[in-house]
């Protein structure tokens, strides 16, 4: 396992744990179309974190969570929302030839359990199961990218 992969796995646990006590951000997040019965909306945002000091206005709703990182600048590279049934997954491209897959394992009115996997050239780089409070965002630290790192933000509504 490479050093950045070890940091990613450690960061998954630390950031997921911090998500439980970070202020809710649902009220300020862009609202996707309501998911039909039996499905949940999963929003995945890919963010480039740097030391630039500038925060993309699209990230205003999650700015408090981003302050828990060692970075000062954040630019949203992509945002994708999909309606996902339990047992199904959604996937998004991640810069550097990578792909993020999020599978909805289970859900209750208060939380969802999701398997989050990052791949590069079809090979798994990270695999973690996260409990996501419904309507809140978890932040997952990713690999180095263009003078900073990639952050992966996952919200389940």
N, C-alpha and C positions, 0 to 999 in steps of 0.2 A: 504494500500500500504506500503510495507516494505521500510526502509530508502534507501537501494541500488536501489530499483525501482524508487524512487523519484529522486535520483541522475542520474539514467539512462535517465529518461524522460527529466530532465533539461539538461543533457549532449547532448542529441539528438539535442535540439534546439541550444545550444551554438556551438557545433561542426559543425552542418549543416550551421549555419550562417558564421562560419570561413572559410568554404570550398569555399565560393564565392571569397575570396580575397587571398587565398593561391596560390602560384605559380603553374601553370599547371604541371602535372607530366606525361602526356600521352606519351611524346617522349621517356621516359626512361622505361616505363612499358612493361612487356612482352606482345607481341601482340598475341592475340588469332586469330583463323581463322576468316576472315571477315564474319559477319552475312549476311544471305540471305535477300533479300528485304522484308520489313515488320517486321523484327526482329532486336533486339539489343543484343549485347554481354553484359552480366552482369557478372562481376567478383566479387566474395565474398572472402575476406581473413579474417581468424580468427588469431588474433595476441595476444600473451601473453605478457603483459606489466609488467615490474618489475623495481627494482632499481639496476639491475646488471651492467649497464653501457655498455653492449654489444648490438650491433644492428645486426640482421640477415642480411647478404648480399642480401637476396631476397627482403628486404624492402628498399633498397637504393633509389628507385624511389619515395618513399613516406616519406623518413626520415624527410624532412622539416616539413611536417604536424604532424608527431609524436612528434616533439619538442614542440608542443603546449600543450602537456599533462604534468603532473607532474612526469612522469616516465623517466628513463634514459636507460632502457634495453628493447629490443623488439625482440621476436622470432615468426616467422610465423609458426603457427600450421597447417594451411591448406590454399589452394587456389583452388577455383573452378570457372570455366567459363562455362556459359550456354547461348545458343541462345534462347532468349525469345521474344515471340510475345506480342503485346499490349493486356492486359487482362489476360495474363498467368503469372505464377510464377515459380521461382526456389527455392529450399530449400537445406540447408546444415546442417550437424550435428555440434553442438557446444559443447565443453567439459562440463561435469557436467549433462549429460542427457538432454541437451537443443537442440533446433532446430531453425534455422533462416530461415524465408521465405521472399523473396523479390518478389513483384508483380509489373510488369511494367504497370502503369496506363495510361500513355500517353508519347509521345515523339515528339520532333521537331528537326530540324537540330542542335539546340544549347543546348537543355536540355531535360531531361527526368524527369517524375514524378513517383516516386516509393513508394509503401507501404512496410514498413519494420516492420516485426513482429517477436518477440522472444517468444518462447514457452518453457515450462518445463513440462514434463509429460502430454503433450497435453493441458495444461492450458496457456493462454496468460500471458506473463510477461510485455511486452511492445508492443505498436502499434503506429507507427508514419508514416506520409506521408512526404517524403523528395523530394525537387527539386535538381536534380543532374546535374550540368553542364556536357554536353557530353564530354567524354574523361577525366574527372577529378574524383577524389576519395573523397568521404565523409567518415569521421571517426566517428563512433558511440561508445561511452563508454558503456561497458557491466558490467556484475557482477564480483564480486571477484572470483579469481581462483588461487590456488596454490601459495600463497604469493604475488600475484599481482592482476591484473584485466585482463579481456578479452576485446580486442578492435575489432570491426567489421568494416572492410573497404569495401565499396561498390563502384564499378566503373561501369559506363554505357557508352558503345561506340556505 
